[in-house]
Amino acid sequence: LPHLIIVQTTKTERSAMRGISLKLIVCSSLFGLISAAWVGSPLLSLQWGVSTTTARSLHRTLLSATPTIEDSETKAQQPLWTANDVAQFAEERGVIISFTTLGPGYRAVARAKHDESMILGYVEGFIRPAGQILHLDKMEVFKKMVERVKAQKPDALNFGGISFAIGLLLGYTCLLYGKEKGCNSSEFLAIDDEEFQHKRLVRYYTRVGFRVVKYVGDDITDVPARLVWGGCGTLMKEDIDVLLRKWANLLEVMKTKTKT
């Protein structure tokens, strides 16, 4: 994305991107054997896998103070934010959003503006060849690092009391990337390796606009999905254009709150 800040990747990040490429190779082989029936629609989709560790982080940093979609839609529809809008809004509040790609892999990272070695969170994934699926492999926000930045720079990270702001900025950036690549819908899998956290994740993502497709369980028909995601969980989906409109409204709510 030419309008996003492209940074030189570190050795750790290059290693992570190589890991994504390896996953892509594995997925490519798997999808060569999987029938087109499982793939379903040829439309592109974004798939999100969230582990238990990430679930705890999401619950602590995202679930509290979450404005609902219904709340944001009581106001007139807001124009979509561009990648430049997201980057500028984040930078004004002490966060640098960077985006890098390596082959089919991509990685969005949020760093503290005053010290870019302090990583606040990241999202990574790749474009899967079967059906041109934009796969969001991992999302994580580091609560302790966020707290350190706030301690060092009290005037930074002012998002109007909305604690899931960093995740929203990263997620919106990835949706823009998916749309630029021709994606029409977005999917993710909330991994079910801990029942309590799994239910919270499903509830949270429902509140921010996703709808449940089905539960990927132990049935033989779910084997392809389990091979891709590495476990059972709830598959959720929504059109990228729909999510961009809803999340743009949420961003406007967040922007308004920072002015009050």
FIKOLZA-1660 file (N, C-alpha, C; in steps of 0.1 Angstrom, whole numbers, plus 5000, padded with zeros to 4 digits):
% residues 260
   i   px   py   pz ch aa at
   1 5009 4988 5000  A  L  N
   1 5000 5000 5000  A  L CA
   1 5009 5012 5000  A  L  C
   2 5010 5020 4989  A  P  N
   2 5019 5031 4988  A  P CA
   2 5015 5042 4998  A  P  C
   3 5003 5043 5002  A  H  N
   3 4999 5054 5011  A  H CA
   3 5001 5051 5026  A  H  C
   4 5006 5038 5029  A  L  N
   4 5009 5035 5042  A  L CA
   4 5024 5036 5044  A  L  C
   5 5028 5037 5057  A  I  N
   5 5043 5038 5060  A  I CA
   5 5049 5024 5059  A  I  C
   6 5059 5022 5050  A  I  N
   6 5065 5009 5048  A  I CA
   6 5079 5010 5056  A  I  C
   7 5081 5001 5065  A  V  N
   7 5093 5001 5073  A  V CA
   7 5102 4989 5070  A  V  C
   8 5114 4991 5073  A  Q  N
   8 5124 4980 5072  A  Q CA
   8 5121 4969 5082  A  Q  C
   9 5119 4957 5078  A  T  N
   9 5115 4946 5087  A  T CA
   9 5127 4942 5095  A  T  C
  10 5125 4938 5108  A  T  N
  10 5135 4933 5116  A  T CA
  10 5137 4918 5113  A  T  C
  11 5147 4912 5119  A  K  N
  11 5150 4898 5117  A  K CA
  11 5139 4890 5122  A  K  C
  12 5133 4894 5134  A  T  N
  12 5121 4886 5139  A  T CA
  12 5110 4887 5130  A  T  C
  13 5107 4899 5124  A  E  N
  13 5095 4900 5115  A  E CA
  13 5098 4892 5103  A  E  C
  14 5110 4892 5097  A  R  N
  14 5113 4885 5085  A  R CA
  14 5110 4870 5088  A  R  C
  15 5114 4865 5100  A  S  N
  15 5112 4851 5104  A  S CA
  15 5097 4848 5104  A  S  C
  16 5089 4858 5110  A  A  N
  16 5075 4856 5110  A  A CA
  16 5069 4855 5097  A  A  C
  17 5074 4864 5087  A  M  N
  17 5068 4864 5074  A  M CA
  17 5072 4851 5067  A  M  C
  18 5084 4845 5069  A  R  N
  18 5087 4833 5063  A  R CA
  18 5078 4822 5068  A  R  C
  19 5074 4823 5081  A  G  N
  19 5065 4813 5087  A  G CA
  19 5052 4814 5080  A  G  C
  20 5047 4826 5077  A  I  N
  20 5035 4828 5069  A  I CA
  20 5036 4821 5056  A  I  C
  21 5047 4824 5049  A  S  N
  21 5049 4818 5036  A  S CA
  21 5048 4803 5036  A  S  C
  22 5054 4797 5047  A  L  N
  22 5054 4782 5048  A  L CA
  22 5040 4777 5050  A  L  C
  23 5032 4785 5058  A  K  N
  23 5018 4781 5060  A  K CA
  23 5010 4782 5047  A  K  C
  24 5014 4792 5038  A  L  N
  24 5007 4793 5025  A  L CA
  24 5010 4781 5017  A  L  C
  25 5023 4776 5017  A  I  N
  25 5026 4764 5009  A  I CA
  25 5018 4752 5014  A  I  C
  26 5017 4750 5027  A  V  N
  26 5010 4739 5032  A  V CA
  26 4995 4740 5028  A  V  C
  27 4989 4753 5030  A  C  N
  27 4975 4755 5026  A  C CA
  27 4973 4752 5011  A  C  C
  28 4983 4756 5003  A  S  N
  28 4981 4754 4989  A  S CA
  28 4980 4739 4985  A  S  C
  29 4989 4731 4992  A  S  N
  29 4988 4717 4990  A  S CA
  29 4975 4711 4994  A  S  C
  30 4970 4716 5006  A  L  N
  30 4958 4711 5011  A  L CA
  30 4946 4714 5002  A  L  C
  31 4946 4726 4997  A  F  N
  31 4934 4730 4989  A  F CA
  31 4935 4724 4976  A  F  C
  32 4946 4719 4971  A  G  N
  32 4947 4712 4959  A  G CA
  32 4940 4698 4960  A  G  C
  33 4938 4693 4973  A  L  N
  33 4932 4681 4975  A  L CA
  33 4918 4682 4980  A  L  C
  34 4914 4694 4985  A  I  N
  34 4901 4696 4990  A  I CA
  34 4891 4700 4979  A  I  C
  35 4879 4695 4979  A  S  N
  35 4869 4697 4969  A  S CA
  35 4865 4712 4969  A  S  C
  36 4861 4717 4958  A  A  N
  36 4856 4731 4957  A  A CA
  36 4844 4733 4965  A  A  C
  37 4837 4722 4968  A  A  N
  37 4824 4724 4976  A  A CA
  37 4827 4730 4990  A  A  C
  38 4838 4726 4996  A  W  N
  38 4842 4732 5009  A  W CA
  38 4845 4746 5008  A  W  C
  39 4852 4750 4997  A  V  N
  39 4857 4763 4995  A  V CA
  39 4844 4772 4994  A  V  C
  40 4834 4767 4988  A  G  N
  40 4821 4774 4988  A  G CA
  40 4822 4785 4977  A  G  C
  41 4820 4797 4981  A  S  N
  41 4819 4808 4971  A  S CA
  41 4833 4812 4966  A  S  C
  42 4834 4815 4953  A  P  N
  42 4847 4820 4948  A  P CA
  42 4850 4834 4953  A  P  C
  43 4841 4840 4960  A  L  N
  43 4844 4854 4965  A  L CA
  43 4855 4853 4975  A  L  C
  44 4863 4863 4975  A  L  N
  44 4874 4864 4985  A  L CA
  44 4869 4866 4999  A  L  C
  45 4877 4861 5009  A  S  N
  45 4873 4863 5022  A  S CA
  45 4885 4864 5031  A  S  C
  46 4883 4870 5043  A  L  N
  46 4893 4872 5053  A  L CA
  46 4890 4863 5064  A  L  C
  47 4900 4855 5068  A  Q  N
  47 4897 4845 5079  A  Q CA
  47 4906 4848 5091  A  Q  C
  48 4900 4849 5103  A  W  N
  48 4907 4853 5115  A  W CA
  48 4908 4842 5124  A  W  C
  49 4920 4837 5128  A  G  N
  49 4921 4827 5138  A  G CA
  49 4926 4833 5151  A  G  C
  50 4920 4831 5162  A  V  N
  50 4924 4837 5175  A  V CA
  50 4926 4826 5185  A  V  C
  51 4938 4826 5191  A  S  N
  51 4942 4816 5201  A  S CA
  51 4937 4820 5214  A  S  C
  52 4938 4811 5224  A  T  N
  52 4934 4813 5238  A  T CA
  52 4942 4825 5244  A  T  C
  53 4955 4825 5241  A  T  N
  53 4963 4836 5246  A  T CA
  53 4958 4850 5241  A  T  C
  54 4956 4850 5228  A  T  N
  54 4951 4862 5222  A  T CA
  54 4937 4865 5227  A  T  C
  55 4929 4855 5229  A  A  N
  55 4916 4857 5234  A  A CA
  55 4916 4865 5248  A  A  C
  56 4925 4861 5257  A  R  N
  56 4926 4868 5269  A  R CA
  56 4930 4882 5267  A  R  C
  57 4939 4885 5258  A  S  N
  57 4943 4898 5255  A  S CA
  57 4932 4906 5249  A  S  C
  58 4925 4900 5240  A  L  N
  58 4913 4907 5233  A  L CA
  58 4903 4910 5244  A  L  C
  59 4900 4901 5253  A  H  N
  59 4890 4903 5263  A  H CA
  59 4893 4915 5272  A  H  C
  60 4906 4915 5276  A  R  N
  60 4910 4926 5285  A  R CA
  60 4911 4940 5277  A  R  C
  61 4916 4939 5265  A  T  N
  61 4919 4952 5258  A  T CA
  61 4909 4956 5248  A  T  C
  62 4900 4947 5244  A  L  N
  62 4890 4950 5234  A  L CA
  62 4876 4951 5239  A  L  C
  63 4872 4941 5248  A  L  N
  63 4858 4940 5251  A  L CA
  63 4852 4951 5260  A  L  C
  64 4861 4957 5269  A  S  N
  64 4855 4967 5277  A  S CA
  64 4854 4980 5269  A  S  C
  65 4844 4988 5273  A  A  N
  65 4841 5001 5267  A  A CA
  65 4839 5000 5252  A  A  C
  66 4833 4989 5247  A  T  N
  66 4830 4987 5233  A  T CA
  66 4817 4993 5229  A  T  C
  67 4818 5003 5220  A  P  N
  67 4805 5009 5215  A  P CA
  67 4799 4999 5205  A  P  C
  68 4786 4997 5206  A  T  N
  68 4780 4987 5197  A  T CA
  68 4777 4993 5183  A  T  C
  69 4776 4984 5174  A  I  N
  69 4773 4988 5160  A  I CA
  69 4760 4996 5160  A  I  C
  70 4750 4991 5168  A  E  N
  70 4737 4998 5168  A  E CA
  70 4739 5012 5173  A  E  C
  71 4748 5015 5183  A  D  N
  71 4750 5028 5187  A  D CA
  71 4756 5037 5176  A  D  C
  72 4766 5031 5169  A  S  N
  72 4772 5039 5159  A  S CA
  72 4763 5042 5147  A  S  C
  73 4753 5033 5145  A  E  N
  73 4745 5034 5133  A  E CA
  73 4733 5043 5136  A  E  C
  74 4731 5047 5148  A  T  N
  74 4720 5057 5151  A  T CA
  74 4723 5070 5145  A  T  C
  75 4736 5073 5141  A  K  N
  75 4740 5085 5135  A  K CA
  75 4740 5082 5119  A  K  C
  76 4741 5093 5112  A  A  N
  76 4742 5092 5097  A  A CA
  76 4754 5084 5093  A  A  C
  77 4753 5077 5082  A  Q  N
  77 4765 5069 5077  A  Q CA
  77 4776 5079 5074  A  Q  C
  78 4788 5075 5079  A  Q  N
  78 4800 5084 5077  A  Q CA
  78 4807 5079 5065  A  Q  C
  79 4815 5088 5058  A  P  N
  79 4823 5084 5047  A  P CA
  79 4834 5074 5051  A  P  C
  80 4838 5065 5043  A  L  N
  80 4848 5056 5046  A  L CA
  80 4861 5063 5049  A  L  C
  81 4869 5058 5058  A  W  N
  81 4882 5063 5061  A  W CA
  81 4892 5057 5051  A  W  C
  82 4902 5064 5046  A  T  N
  82 4912 5059 5038  A  T CA
  82 4924 5054 5047  A  T  C
  83 4934 5047 5041  A  A  N
  83 4945 5043 5048  A  A CA
  83 4953 5055 5054  A  A  C
  84 4953 5066 5046  A  N  N
  84 4959 5079 5051  A  N CA
  84 4952 5084 5063  A  N  C
  85 4939 5084 5063  A  D  N
  85 4931 5088 5074  A  D CA
  85 4934 5081 5087  A  D  C
  86 4935 5067 5085  A  V  N
  86 4938 5059 5097  A  V CA
  86 4952 5062 5102  A  V  C
  87 4962 5063 5093  A  A  N
  87 4976 5065 5097  A  A CA
  87 4977 5079 5104  A  A  C
  88 4970 5089 5098  A  Q  N
  88 4971 5103 5104  A  Q CA
  88 4965 5103 5118  A  Q  C
  89 4953 5097 5119  A  F  N
  89 4946 5097 5132  A  F CA
  89 4954 5090 5142  A  F  C
  90 4960 5078 5139  A  A  N
  90 4968 5071 5148  A  A CA
  90 4981 5079 5152  A  A  C
  91 4987 5085 5142  A  E  N
  91 5000 5093 5145  A  E CA
  91 4997 5104 5154  A  E  C
  92 4986 5111 5152  A  E  N
  92 4982 5122 5161  A  E CA
  92 4980 5118 5176  A  E  C
  93 4978 5105 5178  A  R  N
  93 4976 5100 5191  A  R CA
  93 4988 5091 5196  A  R  C
  94 4999 5093 5189  A  G  N
  94 5012 5086 5194  A  G CA
  94 5014 5072 5189  A  G  C
  95 5007 5068 5178  A  V  N
  95 5009 5055 5172  A  V CA
  95 5012 5055 5158  A  V  C
  96 5022 5048 5154  A  I  N
  96 5026 5046 5140  A  I CA
  96 5021 5033 5135  A  I  C
  97 5013 5033 5124  A  I  N
  97 5008 5021 5118  A  I CA
  97 5017 5018 5105  A  I  C
  98 5023 5007 5105  A  S  N
  98 5031 5003 5093  A  S CA
  98 5025 4991 5087  A  S  C
  99 5028 4989 5074  A  F  N
  99 5023 4977 5067  A  F CA
  99 5034 4972 5057  A  F  C
 100 5037 4959 5058  A  T  N
 100 5047 4953 5050  A  T CA
 100 5042 4941 5043  A  T  C
 101 5047 4937 5032  A  T  N
 101 5043 4925 5025  A  T CA
 101 5056 4918 5021  A  T  C
 102 5054 4905 5020  A  L  N
 102 5065 4896 5015  A  L CA
 102 5058 4885 5007  A  L  C
 103 5058 4885 4994  A  G  N
 103 5051 4876 4986  A  G CA
 103 5036 4877 4989  A  G  C
 104 5030 4866 4992  A  P  N
 104 5015 4866 4995  A  P CA
 104 5013 4870 5010  A  P  C
 105 5023 4871 5018  A  G  N
 105 5021 4875 5032  A  G CA
 105 5021 4890 5034  A  G  C
 106 5014 4893 5045  A  Y  N
 106 5013 4907 5049  A  Y CA
 106 5014 4908 5064  A  Y  C
 107 5018 4920 5069  A  R  N
 107 5019 4923 5083  A  R CA
 107 5016 4937 5086  A  R  C
 108 5007 4940 5095  A  A  N
 108 5004 4954 5100  A  A CA
 108 5008 4955 5114  A  A  C
 109 5015 4965 5117  A  V  N
 109 5021 4967 5131  A  V CA
 109 5018 4981 5136  A  V  C
 110 5015 4981 5149  A  A  N
 110 5013 4994 5156  A  A CA
 110 5024 4996 5165  A  A  C
 111 5031 5008 5164  A  R  N
 111 5043 5011 5172  A  R CA
 111 5041 5024 5179  A  R  C
 112 5048 5026 5191  A  A  N
 112 5047 5039 5198  A  A CA
 112 5055 5049 5190  A  A  C
 113 5049 5061 5188  A  K  N
 113 5056 5071 5179  A  K CA
 113 5069 5076 5186  A  K  C
 114 5069 5077 5199  A  H  N
 114 5081 5082 5205  A  H CA
 114 5093 5072 5206  A  H  C
 115 5089 5059 5204  A  D  N
 115 5099 5049 5205  A  D CA
 115 5094 5037 5197  A  D  C
 116 5098 5036 5184  A  E  N
 116 5092 5026 5175  A  E CA
 116 5097 5012 5178  A  E  C
 117 5106 5010 5187  A  S  N
 117 5109 4997 5192  A  S CA
 117 5098 4991 5201  A  S  C
 118 5089 4999 5205  A  M  N
 118 5078 4995 5214  A  M CA
 118 5066 4991 5206  A  M  C
 119 5064 4978 5203  A  I  N
 119 5053 4973 5195  A  I CA
 119 5041 4971 5204  A  I  C
 120 5030 4978 5199  A  L  N
 120 5018 4978 5207  A  L CA
 120 5009 4966 5203  A  L  C
 121 5010 4962 5190  A  G  N
 121 5001 4951 5185  A  G CA
 121 5004 4949 5171  A  G  C
 122 4999 4938 5165  A  Y  N
 122 5001 4935 5151  A  Y CA
 122 4991 4925 5146  A  Y  C
 123 4990 4925 5133  A  V  N
 123 4981 4916 5126  A  V CA
 123 4989 4910 5114  A  V  C
 124 4988 4897 5112  A  E  N
 124 4996 4891 5101  A  E CA
 124 4987 4881 5094  A  E  C
 125 4990 4878 5081  A  G  N
 125 4983 4868 5074  A  G CA
 125 4988 4867 5060  A  G  C
 126 4980 4861 5051  A  F  N
 126 4985 4859 5037  A  F CA
 126 4973 4857 5028  A  F  C
 127 4975 4859 5015  A  I  N
 127 4965 4856 5006  A  I CA
 127 4966 4841 5002  A  I  C
 128 4955 4834 5005  A  R  N
 128 4955 4820 5001  A  R CA
 128 4951 4818 4986  A  R  C
 129 4958 4809 4979  A  P  N
 129 4955 4808 4965  A  P CA
 129 4942 4802 4961  A  P  C
 130 4936 4794 4970  A  A  N
 130 4923 4788 4967  A  A CA
 130 4912 4799 4969  A  A  C
 131 4906 4803 4958  A  G  N
 131 4895 4813 4959  A  G CA
 131 4901 4827 4962  A  G  C
 132 4914 4829 4962  A  Q  N
 132 4920 4842 4965  A  Q CA
 132 4915 4847 4979  A  Q  C
 133 4917 4839 4989  A  I  N
 133 4912 4842 5002  A  I CA
 133 4922 4850 5010  A  I  C
 134 4918 4861 5016  A  L  N
 134 4927 4869 5024  A  L CA
 134 4926 4863 5038  A  L  C
 135 4936 4857 5043  A  H  N
 135 4936 4849 5055  A  H CA
 135 4943 4858 5066  A  H  C
 136 4936 4861 5076  A  L  N
 136 4942 4868 5088  A  L CA
 136 4946 4857 5098  A  L  C
 137 4959 4855 5099  A  D  N
 137 4964 4844 5106  A  D CA
 137 4965 4847 5121  A  D  C
 138 4968 4859 5125  A  K  N
 138 4970 4862 5139  A  K CA
 138 4968 4877 5142  A  K  C
 139 4962 4880 5153  A  M  N
 139 4960 4893 5158  A  M CA
 139 4963 4894 5173  A  M  C
 140 4971 4904 5176  A  E  N
 140 4975 4905 5191  A  E CA
 140 4977 4919 5194  A  E  C
 141 4972 4923 5206  A  V  N
 141 4975 4936 5212  A  V CA
 141 4981 4934 5225  A  V  C
 142 4993 4940 5228  A  F  N
 142 5000 4938 5240  A  F CA
 142 4997 4948 5251  A  F  C
 143 4989 4944 5260  A  K  N
 143 4983 4953 5270  A  K CA
 143 4995 4959 5279  A  K  C
 144 5004 4951 5283  A  K  N
 144 5015 4956 5291  A  K CA
 144 5023 4967 5284  A  K  C
 145 5025 4965 5271  A  M  N
 145 5033 4975 5263  A  M CA
 145 5024 4988 5262  A  M  C
 146 5011 4986 5260  A  V  N
 146 5003 4998 5260  A  V CA
 146 5003 5006 5273  A  V  C
 147 5003 4999 5284  A  E  N
 147 5004 5005 5297  A  E CA
 147 5018 5012 5299  A  E  C
 148 5029 5006 5294  A  R  N
 148 5042 5012 5295  A  R CA
 148 5042 5025 5287  A  R  C
 149 5036 5025 5275  A  V  N
 149 5036 5037 5267  A  V CA
 149 5028 5048 5274  A  V  C
 150 5017 5045 5279  A  K  N
 150 5009 5055 5287  A  K CA
 150 5016 5060 5299  A  K  C
 151 5024 5052 5305  A  A  N
 151 5032 5057 5317  A  A CA
 151 5043 5066 5312  A  A  C
 152 5049 5063 5301  A  Q  N
 152 5060 5072 5296  A  Q CA
 152 5055 5085 5289  A  Q  C
 153 5044 5083 5282  A  K  N
 153 5038 5095 5275  A  K CA
 153 5023 5096 5278  A  K  C
 154 5020 5102 5289  A  P  N
 154 5006 5103 5294  A  P CA
 154 4996 5109 5284  A  P  C
 155 5001 5118 5275  A  D  N
 155 4993 5124 5265  A  D CA
 155 4991 5115 5252  A  D  C
 156 4997 5104 5252  A  A  N
 156 4996 5095 5240  A  A CA
 156 4985 5085 5242  A  A  C
 157 4981 5079 5231  A  L  N
 157 4971 5068 5231  A  L CA
 157 4957 5073 5237  A  L  C
 158 4954 5085 5234  A  N  N
 158 4941 5091 5238  A  N CA
 158 4931 5087 5227  A  N  C
 159 4923 5077 5230  A  F  N
 159 4913 5072 5220  A  F CA
 159 4899 5074 5226  A  F  C
 160 4897 5083 5235  A  G  N
 160 4884 5086 5241  A  G CA
 160 4879 5075 5250  A  G  C
 161 4888 5068 5256  A  G  N
 161 4884 5058 5265  A  G CA
 161 4880 5045 5259  A  G  C
 162 4882 5044 5246  A  I  N
 162 4878 5031 5238  A  I CA
 162 4891 5022 5238  A  I  C
 163 4890 5012 5246  A  S  N
 163 4902 5004 5248  A  S CA
 163 4906 4995 5236  A  S  C
 164 4897 4992 5227  A  F  N
 164 4900 4984 5216  A  F CA
 164 4905 4991 5204  A  F  C
 165 4909 5004 5205  A  A  N
 165 4912 5013 5194  A  A CA
 165 4923 5007 5186  A  A  C
 166 4934 5003 5192  A  I  N
 166 4945 4998 5184  A  I CA
 166 4941 4986 5175  A  I  C
 167 4934 4977 5181  A  G  N
 167 4929 4966 5173  A  G CA
 167 4920 4970 5162  A  G  C
 168 4912 4980 5164  A  L  N
 168 4903 4985 5154  A  L CA
 168 4911 4992 5142  A  L  C
 169 4921 4999 5146  A  L  N
 169 4929 5006 5135  A  L CA
 169 4936 4996 5127  A  L  C
 170 4942 4986 5133  A  L  N
 170 4949 4975 5126  A  L CA
 170 4939 4967 5117  A  L  C
 171 4928 4964 5123  A  G  N
 171 4918 4956 5116  A  G CA
 171 4912 4963 5104  A  G  C
 172 4910 4976 5106  A  Y  N
 172 4904 4984 5095  A  Y CA
 172 4915 4985 5083  A  Y  C
 173 4927 4987 5087  A  T  N
 173 4938 4987 5077  A  T CA
 173 4939 4975 5069  A  T  C
 174 4937 4963 5075  A  C  N
 174 4937 4950 5068  A  C CA
 174 4925 4949 5059  A  C  C
 175 4913 4954 5064  A  L  N
 175 4901 4954 5055  A  L CA
 175 4903 4962 5042  A  L  C
 176 4910 4974 5044  A  L  N
 176 4913 4982 5032  A  L CA
 176 4922 4974 5023  A  L  C
 177 4932 4967 5028  A  Y  N
 177 4941 4960 5020  A  Y CA
 177 4934 4949 5013  A  Y  C
 178 4925 4942 5020  A  G  N
 178 4917 4931 5013  A  G CA
 178 4908 4937 5002  A  G  C
 179 4902 4949 5004  A  K  N
 179 4894 4955 4994  A  K CA
 179 4902 4958 4982  A  K  C
 180 4914 4964 4985  A  E  N
 180 4923 4968 4974  A  E CA
 180 4927 4955 4965  A  E  C
 181 4928 4944 4972  A  K  N
 181 4931 4931 4964  A  K CA
 181 4919 4925 4958  A  K  C
 182 4907 4931 4960  A  G  N
 182 4895 4925 4953  A  G CA
 182 4887 4916 4962  A  G  C
 183 4889 4917 4975  A  C  N
 183 4881 4908 4984  A  C CA
 183 4867 4914 4986  A  C  C
 184 4858 4905 4987  A  N  N
 184 4844 4909 4988  A  N CA
 184 4838 4906 5002  A  N  C
 185 4843 4896 5008  A  S  N
 185 4838 4892 5022  A  S CA
 185 4849 4889 5031  A  S  C
 186 4846 4889 5044  A  S  N
 186 4857 4886 5054  A  S CA
 186 4852 4875 5063  A  S  C
 187 4861 4867 5067  A  E  N
 187 4858 4856 5076  A  E CA
 187 4869 4854 5086  A  E  C
 188 4866 4849 5097  A  F  N
 188 4877 4845 5107  A  F CA
 188 4871 4834 5115  A  F  C
 189 4880 4827 5122  A  L  N
 189 4876 4816 5131  A  L CA
 189 4880 4819 5145  A  L  C
 190 4871 4820 5154  A  A  N
 190 4874 4822 5168  A  A CA
 190 4876 4808 5174  A  A  C
 191 4889 4805 5176  A  I  N
 191 4893 4792 5181  A  I CA
 191 4887 4789 5194  A  I  C
 192 4881 4777 5195  A  D  N
 192 4875 4772 5207  A  D CA
 192 4884 4763 5215  A  D  C
 193 4894 4768 5222  A  D  N
 193 4902 4760 5230  A  D CA
 193 4900 4763 5245  A  D  C
 194 4890 4772 5248  A  E  N
 194 4887 4775 5261  A  E CA
 194 4872 4781 5261  A  E  C
 195 4863 4774 5266  A  E  N
 195 4848 4777 5263  A  E CA
 195 4845 4791 5267  A  E  C
 196 4849 4795 5279  A  F  N
 196 4845 4808 5284  A  F CA
 196 4850 4820 5275  A  F  C
 197 4863 4819 5271  A  Q  N
 197 4868 4829 5263  A  Q CA
 197 4863 4829 5249  A  Q  C
 198 4860 4816 5244  A  H  N
 198 4854 4815 5231  A  H CA
 198 4841 4822 5230  A  H  C
 199 4832 4820 5240  A  K  N
 199 4819 4827 5240  A  K CA
 199 4821 4842 5240  A  K  C
 200 4831 4847 5247  A  R  N
 200 4833 4861 5248  A  R CA
 200 4837 4867 5234  A  R  C
 201 4846 4859 5228  A  L  N
 201 4851 4863 5214  A  L CA
 201 4839 4864 5204  A  L  C
 202 4831 4854 5204  A  V  N
 202 4820 4853 5195  A  V CA
 202 4810 4865 5198  A  V  C
 203 4808 4868 5211  A  R  N
 203 4799 4879 5215  A  R CA
 203 4805 4892 5210  A  R  C
 204 4818 4894 5212  A  Y  N
 204 4825 4906 5209  A  Y CA
 204 4824 4909 5194  A  Y  C
 205 4828 4899 5186  A  Y  N
 205 4828 4901 5171  A  Y CA
 205 4814 4902 5165  A  Y  C
 206 4804 4896 5172  A  T  N
 206 4790 4899 5168  A  T CA
 206 4786 4913 5170  A  T  C
 207 4791 4919 5181  A  R  N
 207 4788 4933 5185  A  R CA
 207 4794 4943 5175  A  R  C
 208 4806 4939 5169  A  V  N
 208 4812 4948 5160  A  V CA
 208 4809 4945 5145  A  V  C
 209 4799 4936 5143  A  G  N
 209 4793 4935 5129  A  G CA
 209 4794 4922 5122  A  G  C
 210 4801 4912 5128  A  F  N
 210 4802 4899 5121  A  F CA
 210 4790 4891 5124  A  F  C
 211 4787 4881 5116  A  R  N
 211 4776 4872 5118  A  R CA
 211 4782 4857 5118  A  R  C
 212 4776 4849 5126  A  V  N
 212 4780 4835 5127  A  V CA
 212 4776 4827 5115  A  V  C
 213 4785 4820 5109  A  V  N
 213 4782 4811 5098  A  V CA
 213 4780 4797 5103  A  V  C
 214 4789 4791 5111  A  K  N
 214 4787 4778 5116  A  K CA
 214 4798 4775 5126  A  K  C
 215 4796 4764 5134  A  Y  N
 215 4807 4760 5143  A  Y CA
 215 4815 4749 5136  A  Y  C
 216 4828 4751 5135  A  V  N
 216 4837 4741 5130  A  V CA
 216 4841 4731 5141  A  V  C
 217 4835 4719 5140  A  G  N
 217 4837 4710 5151  A  G CA
 217 4845 4697 5147  A  G  C
 218 4842 4686 5153  A  D  N
 218 4849 4674 5151  A  D CA
 218 4844 4665 5140  A  D  C
 219 4833 4670 5133  A  D  N
 219 4827 4662 5123  A  D CA
 219 4837 4660 5111  A  D  C
 220 4835 4649 5104  A  I  N
 220 4845 4647 5093  A  I CA
 220 4844 4657 5082  A  I  C
 221 4832 4663 5080  A  T  N
 221 4830 4674 5070  A  T CA
 221 4838 4686 5074  A  T  C
 222 4842 4688 5086  A  D  N
 222 4849 4700 5090  A  D CA
 222 4864 4698 5090  A  D  C
 223 4869 4686 5086  A  V  N
 223 4883 4683 5085  A  V CA
 223 4891 4694 5077  A  V  C
 224 4886 4698 5065  A  P  N
 224 4894 4708 5058  A  P CA
 224 4896 4721 5066  A  P  C
 225 4885 4725 5072  A  A  N
 225 4886 4738 5080  A  A CA
 225 4896 4736 5092  A  A  C
 226 4895 4725 5098  A  R  N
 226 4904 4722 5110  A  R CA
 226 4919 4722 5105  A  R  C
 227 4921 4716 5093  A  L  N
 227 4935 4716 5088  A  L CA
 227 4940 4730 5085  A  L  C
 228 4932 4739 5081  A  V  N
 228 4936 4752 5078  A  V CA
 228 4938 4760 5091  A  V  C
 229 4929 4759 5101  A  W  N
 229 4929 4767 5113  A  W CA
 229 4936 4760 5124  A  W  C
 230 4938 4747 5124  A  G  N
 230 4945 4740 5135  A  G CA
 230 4936 4738 5147  A  G  C
 231 4923 4738 5145  A  G  N
 231 4915 4735 5157  A  G CA
 231 4900 4738 5154  A  G  C
 232 4892 4736 5164  A  C  N
 232 4877 4739 5163  A  C CA
 232 4874 4753 5167  A  C  C
 233 4863 4758 5163  A  G  N
 233 4859 4772 5166  A  G CA
 233 4847 4776 5158  A  G  C
 234 4843 4789 5160  A  T  N
 234 4831 4794 5154  A  T CA
 234 4836 4803 5142  A  T  C
 235 4831 4799 5130  A  L  N
 235 4834 4806 5118  A  L CA
 235 4824 4818 5117  A  L  C
 236 4829 4830 5115  A  M  N
 236 4821 4842 5114  A  M CA
 236 4824 4850 5101  A  M  C
 237 4815 4857 5096  A  K  N
 237 4816 4863 5083  A  K CA
 237 4808 4875 5081  A  K  C
 238 4813 4884 5072  A  E  N
 238 4805 4896 5068  A  E CA
 238 4812 4902 5056  A  E  C
 239 4804 4909 5047  A  D  N
 239 4810 4915 5036  A  D CA
 239 4820 4926 5040  A  D  C
 240 4831 4927 5033  A  I  N
 240 4841 4937 5037  A  I CA
 240 4835 4952 5035  A  I  C
 241 4827 4954 5025  A  D  N
 241 4821 4968 5024  A  D CA
 241 4812 4971 5036  A  D  C
 242 4805 4961 5040  A  V  N
 242 4796 4963 5052  A  V CA
 242 4804 4966 5064  A  V  C
 243 4815 4958 5066  A  L  N
 243 4824 4961 5078  A  L CA
 243 4831 4974 5077  A  L  C
 244 4835 4978 5065  A  L  N
 244 4842 4991 5064  A  L CA
 244 4833 5002 5068  A  L  C
 245 4820 5001 5063  A  R  N
 245 4810 5012 5067  A  R CA
 245 4808 5012 5082  A  R  C
 246 4806 5000 5088  A  K  N
 246 4803 5000 5102  A  K CA
 246 4815 5005 5110  A  K  C
 247 4827 5000 5106  A  W  N
 247 4839 5004 5114  A  W CA
 247 4842 5018 5112  A  W  C
 248 4839 5024 5100  A  A  N
 248 4841 5038 5098  A  A CA
 248 4833 5046 5108  A  A  C
 249 4821 5041 5110  A  N  N
 249 4812 5048 5120  A  N CA
 249 4818 5047 5134  A  N  C
 250 4824 5035 5137  A  L  N
 250 4830 5034 5150  A  L CA
 250 4843 5043 5151  A  L  C
 251 4850 5044 5141  A  L  N
 251 4862 5053 5141  A  L CA
 251 4857 5068 5143  A  L  C
 252 4846 5071 5137  A  E  N
 252 4841 5085 5139  A  E CA
 252 4837 5087 5153  A  E  C
 253 4830 5077 5159  A  V  N
 253 4827 5078 5173  A  V CA
 253 4839 5080 5182  A  V  C
 254 4850 5072 5179  A  M  N
 254 4862 5073 5186  A  M CA
 254 4868 5087 5184  A  M  C
 255 4868 5092 5172  A  K  N
 255 4874 5105 5169  A  K CA
 255 4866 5116 5177  A  K  C
 256 4853 5115 5177  A  T  N
 256 4845 5124 5184  A  T CA
 256 4848 5124 5199  A  T  C
 257 4849 5112 5205  A  K  N
 257 4852 5111 5219  A  K CA
 257 4865 5117 5223  A  K  C
 258 4875 5117 5214  A  T  N
 258 4888 5123 5217  A  T CA
 258 4888 5138 5217  A  T  C
 259 4877 5144 5211  A  K  N
 259 4876 5158 5211  A  K CA
 259 4869 5164 5223  A  K  C
 260 4862 5155 5230  A  T  N
 260 4854 5160 5241  A  T CA
 260 4862 5160 5254  A  T  C
% end
